[in-house]
């Protein structure tokens, strides 16, 4: 009898990861003999040993802080992942690792129904791997954007540069940072929230808590708000579709 296929997620920490419960249910519902585990590795340098010790691995999700660093360990990149420069899904077939980015798809599908004619310019808070997927999606939607970072970098502005006038002109604001994530729920990106109006749309990739302080402050000013839970579900479904495109799954 064949061994169950193995899947999992790498990142650090993974204490509150959504993925194990989601994929375990998917495998059970589809009667697929597979196991999905969390692999909290302290460094991306531990990935080769993880793969060696788990030869039955067929796929991995990748989360913070390894979405960019993992690329050096892959054999191939999907065109979208290559364009973004970040990976959150890996398919393993014939011992070859191919990287994909399903964050962009999940973000775009969840954002589009909320867009209104005034959402013509965006601020992206953060410059990590998730921000790259958001930027890719905004390019696809022809929405110009400006990166905001704690530190001055090429192509970015700092939070200190975010004036009331800037926020008035950028009615779509996306938080891709972990600021405000559980357990630090009292924190929020340093913005002049008094400049927000009912013309603004605030999107937070965080989903725990359901309503971050960033979103609550926006809602208090009449802004439309959205957390990252639907994006999370949509990117997970996209990962599932990638993995299932290789018909070598043992059934129960």
RARA-V870422 format. One record per pair of residues at least 6 apart in sequence whose C-alpha atoms are under 6 Angstrom apart, sorted by sequence separation. I is the first residue (numbers start at 1). J is the second residue. If there is no record, write none. Layout:
# RARA-V870422
i=I j=J
i=I j=J
This chain:
# RARA-V870422
i=81 j=87
i=91 j=97
i=152 j=158
i=91 j=98
i=180 j=187
i=90 j=98
i=148 j=156
i=150 j=158
i=180 j=188
i=90 j=99
i=147 j=156
i=148 j=157
i=149 j=158
i=179 j=188
i=89 j=99
i=148 j=158
i=215 j=225
i=89 j=100
i=87 j=99
i=87 j=100
i=88 j=101
i=87 j=101
i=20 j=36
i=68 j=86
i=67 j=86
i=81 j=100
i=67 j=87
i=81 j=101
i=207 j=227
i=67 j=88
i=77 j=98
i=207 j=228
i=75 j=97
i=76 j=98
i=77 j=99
i=78 j=100
i=121 j=143
i=123 j=145
i=126 j=148
i=201 j=223
i=203 j=225
i=205 j=227
i=206 j=228
i=207 j=229
i=74 j=97
i=75 j=98
i=120 j=143
i=121 j=144
i=122 j=145
i=123 j=146
i=124 j=147
i=125 j=148
i=126 j=149
i=200 j=223
i=201 j=224
i=202 j=225
i=203 j=226
i=204 j=227
i=205 j=228
i=121 j=145
i=123 j=147
i=124 j=148
i=197 j=221
i=198 j=222
i=201 j=225
i=203 j=227
i=204 j=228
i=188 j=213
i=196 j=221
i=197 j=222
i=198 j=223
i=14 j=40
i=62 j=88
i=182 j=208
i=188 j=214
i=197 j=223
i=13 j=40
i=61 j=88
i=62 j=89
i=6 j=34
i=8 j=36
i=12 j=40
i=61 j=89
i=172 j=200
i=174 j=202
i=4 j=33
i=5 j=34
i=6 j=35
i=7 j=36
i=8 j=37
i=9 j=38
i=10 j=39
i=11 j=40
i=60 j=89
i=104 j=133
i=108 j=137
i=171 j=200
i=172 j=201
i=173 j=202
i=174 j=203
i=175 j=204
i=176 j=205
i=4 j=34
i=6 j=36
i=8 j=38
i=9 j=39
i=10 j=40
i=60 j=90
i=103 j=133
i=104 j=134
i=174 j=204
i=59 j=90
i=164 j=195
i=59 j=91
i=180 j=212
i=59 j=92
i=104 j=137
i=58 j=92
i=86 j=129
i=131 j=176
i=84 j=132
i=122 j=170
i=84 j=133
i=121 j=170
i=6 j=56
i=7 j=57
i=122 j=172
i=123 j=173
i=124 j=174
i=125 j=175
i=126 j=176
i=5 j=56
i=6 j=57
i=7 j=58
i=9 j=60
i=122 j=173
i=125 j=176
i=126 j=177
i=6 j=58
i=7 j=59
i=8 j=60
i=9 j=61
i=10 j=62
i=11 j=63
i=119 j=171
i=7 j=60
i=9 j=62
i=11 j=64
i=119 j=172
i=68 j=129
i=67 j=129
i=110 j=231
i=107 j=231
i=106 j=231
i=106 j=234
i=106 j=235
i=103 j=235
i=102 j=235
i=102 j=238
i=33 j=250
i=33 j=251
i=32 j=251
i=33 j=252
i=31 j=251
i=32 j=252
i=31 j=252
